[in-house]
Structure formats: C-alpha cells, structure tokens
Amino acid sequence: MKPAVKAQLLSNLKFLKLSAMLAEIEVCVRQARESSTDYGEFFLHLTELEVAARMENGRKRRIKEARFPLLKPIETFEFEAAPDLDTRLIRELLDGQYIKEARNVIFLGRSGTGNYVKHSLM
C-alpha cells in the first residue's frame, strides 16, 4: 500500500471512529495479500472485527453501568457444590432458546442458599 494511501486510510478510520479496524488494518492487509483474498472478503473480515469489538464494548459498558456489587459469571459457578441442581437444565437455559420461544422460566427456592431450585418451563 502506498504511504499516502495508508496515511489517508488510517486518518479516515480514526475520523470515523472505527477503532478495531484501525488497530487491525495492517495485519488484515498483510494476511489478505498473502492469501490473495478478494476485496469483498477483505472488507467483510474488517467489518466483522469492528462489529465484534463494538458488541464486546457495549456488553462491558452495560455491565459497568449496571453497577453490580459483585460479578458472578456462570463459568465460575461450582456445580459440584449444589448436587441437587439440574445442571443439564441450567446449561439448556443458558442457550436462551426459551426467550426465542417466548417461554417463562421461574426459579423457586430459599433466598441466597442455592440449596433448593425448582424450575417451571411454561
């Protein structure tokens, strides 16, 4: 890529606030050149990087704005500590299919103990 073109491209990406594309453009150009990627695939890859970065930044922003006192992602949950918990059902619920199907999920049990969990898929 010619230096003048590269400088203008970097300036445009910065002006348009396409930070992920700006950060990855040189690597993507090199990879495209090495693999003889066509322009459409090249731009698709670049825009996918930008979309993924924006989605991740949005997720982080929403978590920060929620001001949770403690973050407890499901990946850190110790299923062994709750032997009565139906882990298969929990994993099934994690995929979110019940939302697409407009089904309700109700968890019942003593608050804070995690000893008793009952489910209802309506």
C-alpha positions as CSV (number, residue, x, y, z in Angstrom):
1,M,0.0,0.0,0.0
2,K,1.4,3.4,-0.9
3,P,2.4,5.6,2.1
4,A,0.0,8.4,1.1
5,V,-2.9,6.0,0.7
6,K,-2.1,4.3,4.0
7,A,-1.9,7.6,5.9
8,Q,-5.3,8.8,4.5
9,L,-6.9,5.4,5.2
10,L,-5.7,5.5,8.8
11,S,-6.9,9.1,9.1
12,N,-10.3,8.2,7.8
13,L,-10.7,5.2,10.1
14,K,-9.8,7.4,13.0
15,F,-12.2,10.1,12.0
16,L,-15.0,7.5,11.5
17,K,-14.2,6.1,15.0
18,L,-13.6,2.6,13.5
19,S,-11.0,1.8,16.2
20,A,-11.0,-2.0,15.8
21,M,-10.4,-1.7,12.0
22,L,-7.7,0.9,12.7
23,A,-6.0,-1.4,15.1
24,E,-6.1,-4.5,12.8
25,I,-5.8,-2.9,9.3
26,E,-2.1,-3.7,8.8
27,V,-2.4,-7.3,9.9
28,C,-5.5,-7.8,7.7
29,V,-3.8,-6.2,4.7
30,R,-0.8,-8.5,5.1
31,Q,-3.0,-11.6,5.5
32,A,-5.1,-10.6,2.5
33,R,-2.0,-10.1,0.4
34,E,-0.5,-13.5,1.5
35,S,-3.7,-15.4,0.9
36,S,-4.9,-13.5,-2.2
37,T,-8.1,-12.6,-0.6
38,D,-10.5,-10.6,-2.8
39,Y,-11.8,-7.1,-1.8
40,G,-15.2,-8.3,-0.6
41,E,-13.8,-10.9,1.8
42,F,-11.2,-8.4,3.0
43,F,-13.8,-5.8,3.8
44,L,-16.1,-8.4,5.3
45,H,-13.4,-9.5,7.7
46,L,-12.5,-6.0,8.7
47,T,-16.1,-5.1,9.4
48,E,-16.7,-8.3,11.3
49,L,-13.7,-7.3,13.6
50,E,-15.3,-3.9,14.1
51,V,-18.8,-5.3,14.8
52,A,-17.3,-7.8,17.3
53,A,-15.3,-5.1,19.1
54,R,-18.4,-2.9,19.4
55,M,-20.6,-5.7,20.7
56,E,-18.0,-6.5,23.3
57,N,-17.5,-2.9,24.3
58,G,-21.3,-2.5,24.6
59,R,-21.5,-5.5,26.8
60,K,-18.7,-4.2,29.0
61,R,-20.4,-0.8,29.2
62,R,-23.8,-2.2,30.1
63,I,-22.2,-4.3,32.9
64,K,-20.3,-1.3,34.2
65,E,-23.5,0.9,34.1
66,A,-25.5,-1.7,35.9
67,R,-23.1,-1.2,38.9
68,F,-23.4,-4.8,40.1
69,P,-21.9,-5.1,43.6
70,L,-20.3,-8.4,42.6
71,L,-19.9,-10.1,39.2
72,K,-20.5,-13.9,39.3
73,P,-20.4,-15.3,35.7
74,I,-21.8,-18.8,35.2
75,E,-18.4,-20.0,34.3
76,T,-17.3,-19.5,37.9
77,F,-20.3,-21.3,39.4
78,E,-19.3,-24.5,41.3
79,F,-22.0,-27.0,40.2
80,E,-20.4,-29.7,42.4
81,A,-21.4,-27.6,45.5
82,A,-25.1,-27.9,44.5
83,P,-25.6,-31.7,43.8
84,D,-29.4,-31.3,43.7
85,L,-29.2,-28.7,40.9
86,D,-30.1,-30.0,37.5
87,T,-27.0,-28.8,35.6
88,R,-28.4,-30.1,32.3
89,L,-31.4,-27.8,32.6
90,I,-29.2,-24.9,33.6
91,R,-27.0,-25.4,30.6
92,E,-30.1,-25.6,28.4
93,L,-31.4,-22.3,29.8
94,L,-28.0,-20.7,29.1
95,D,-28.5,-21.0,25.4
96,G,-31.5,-18.6,25.6
97,Q,-33.8,-20.7,23.4
98,Y,-36.7,-20.2,25.9
99,I,-36.5,-16.4,25.1
100,K,-36.9,-17.1,21.4
101,E,-39.9,-19.4,22.1
102,A,-41.4,-16.8,24.5
103,R,-41.5,-19.3,27.3
104,N,-41.4,-18.4,31.0
105,V,-38.8,-19.7,33.5
106,I,-39.4,-19.5,37.2
107,F,-36.8,-20.3,39.9
108,L,-38.1,-21.1,43.3
109,G,-36.2,-21.6,46.5
110,R,-34.9,-20.1,49.7
111,S,-33.2,-16.8,49.1
112,G,-29.4,-16.9,49.0
113,T,-29.0,-20.5,49.9
114,G,-29.0,-22.2,46.5
115,N,-30.0,-25.4,48.2
116,Y,-33.3,-25.8,46.5
117,V,-34.0,-24.9,42.9
118,K,-37.2,-25.8,41.2
119,H,-38.0,-24.9,37.6
120,S,-41.0,-24.4,35.6
121,L,-40.9,-24.1,31.8
122,M,-44.3,-22.8,30.7
